[in-house]
Amino acid sequence: MSVSPTASPQSSRADAPQWKIKLLYDGECPLCLHEVNFLQKKDAGRGLVAFVDIARDDYDPAENGGVDFESAMGRIHAVYPDGQVIQNVEVFRQVYAILGMGWLYAPTRWPIVRSLVDWIYGLWARWRLRLTGRPDLATVVAQRQERLACEETGRCRLDPDPNP
C-alpha cells in the first residue's frame, strides 16, 4: 500500500492495516482449521493477525502479496503489511511471536532443531492433502480452475448424463 506524498500523517495511519501479519490458510484442511481456530482465540479480537482462506473462490493473489493459489496450497505463506511474503515454518514463528507466544517456536531457531523442523514441515507440506483425504495438488488446482471458469462463463458442466 502506498501513501501519496500529500497525505497527512493522520490519514496515513488511518489507512494502514491494523493487522501485523496476514496468514494465508487452507479453509478446507481440517488440521489447518484447527490451528487457525486456536490462533484466532489467541488473537482474542485484537486483529493482530488477518486470516485469509485461500480455498475461497474469491481468493485474490493481488491482495495477498502476489501469492497464487497453487503456491499457497503447496506451503503455508504469510504477508506483512509492507507486502513482504514469508513461508514455511517461519510463518508459524512470526505469527506466534506476534500473538505473544513466540517462546513456543523459539527452539525452532536453534540450528539443529531448525533443520529438523524445516525438514518435517517439508514432508507435511508434500503429503498434507493426501493425509487429510484430499486429491493431490495438481488435481485441487485443476478443479478450482474448472470451477472458476464455470462460474465466470455460466456454462457449467453438472453431473455428466449417463444416458447421452
N, C-alpha and C positions, 0 to 999 in steps of 0.2 A: 504494500500500500504506500503510495507516495503522497506527500503533503505538498501542496503548492507553496511557492515561496511567499505568497501574500497571506497565507493562513496565519491566524493568530495562534500563540501557544495554547490558549484555552481550547480553540476549536480543534487543534491537533490532538490534544489529549482526549477530547470528546469523541473523535473519530477513531482513535486507536482501540484495538480489540482489548477486552478485559482479560481474556484468556492468556496464559503464559505458554501454552503448548496445545496443539491440535492433534489428537490421537485418531489415526485412521484405523478402523477395525472392521472385521467381517461380521456383520449382524446375523449371518446365517450359520455361524460357527458356535455351537453350544459352549465350548470351553472359552472362546473369546468373549461371549456374552457374560459368562460367569465372572471373568476378570474385569470387564467393563462395569458390571453392576457393583463389584467390590470397589473399584476406583471412583465411581460416581458417589458411593456412600462416603468415601474418604474425602472427596471434594466438598461434600456437605453443602452444596448450593453456592459455594464461593465463586464458581465459574473460572477456576484456575486452569482447568482442562476443558477444551472443546472436544466433544466426542462426535466423530463423523463416521456414519455407517456406509462403507464403500459398497455394500451389497444393494443399496437402494438404487433404483433405476435413475434417480435424479443426481447421482454422484457426479460431480464435475471436477475433473483434474485441475482446471484453471483456478478453482477456488481452494485447491489443496496442494499447493507447491508444485503443480505440474505432474503429480504422481498419477500415472494412468492406472486403470482398473487392474490390468494384469500384474503390474509391478506391486500394487497394493495387496493383491491377493496372494502373491508369492512370498512376501515377507512383510512384517509389520513396519509401518512408517509413522512418523510424526512430523509436524511442521511448526516452526516457530513463527511468531508474528512478522518477522522480517523476511519470511519466505524460505529460510534455510530448512532443508529436509534432512532428517536422520532416519536410520533404520536399524533393524535387528535388536539385539539386547540393549543397545544404547537408548532405545526408546523407553524401555522399562526403567533404566537407570535415571533418566531425566524426568519421566512422569512421577516416579516415586519420590524423587528429590523435591520436585515442585509441590507435591502433596505433603511434604514433611516426613516422609518415610524412607528417605534416601539410605538410611542405615541398613535397610533390608537388602539393598543391592550393592552396598559398598564393597563387600568382599569380592564381587564380580569384577572389580577393577584390579585386583591383585593379578600379576602376570599369569601364574599357573592356573588359577581359578578362572580368570578371564578366558583363556584359551579353551578350557574345558566347557565352560558355559556357552561360549560362542559356537563351539562345535555341536553341542547338544541342541542349541537353538536351530542351527542349520539343518539337523536331522528333523526336528519338529516341523520346520517350515516346509521341508521337502515332503513330509508324509502327513501333514495336518489335515488335508482334505480327505484323504483315504481313512485316516484314523477317526474322523468324525462322520464317516459314512457318506461322503460326497464323491462326485466324479473327480477326475484329475483336473489340473489347472487348465489345460487346453480345452477340455470339454466345458468347463464352467465359463470360460471366456467366450467360446463359440455360442453357447446357449444364451448368454447375455446379449451378444451382438445380434443374434437372431430375434430375440425378444424385443430389443430396442428398435430394430429395423421394422419389425411387425407393427409396433406401436406408432412409429413415425409414418409409415405408409398407410396404415389402417387395413392392410391386406394381410391378415394373419391366417396362418395355416393352423386350423384347430386340429382335433384328432383326425388322423387320416381315415378316410372312408374305407372300411374293409371290403365293401362291395362297389367297386368303381362302375 
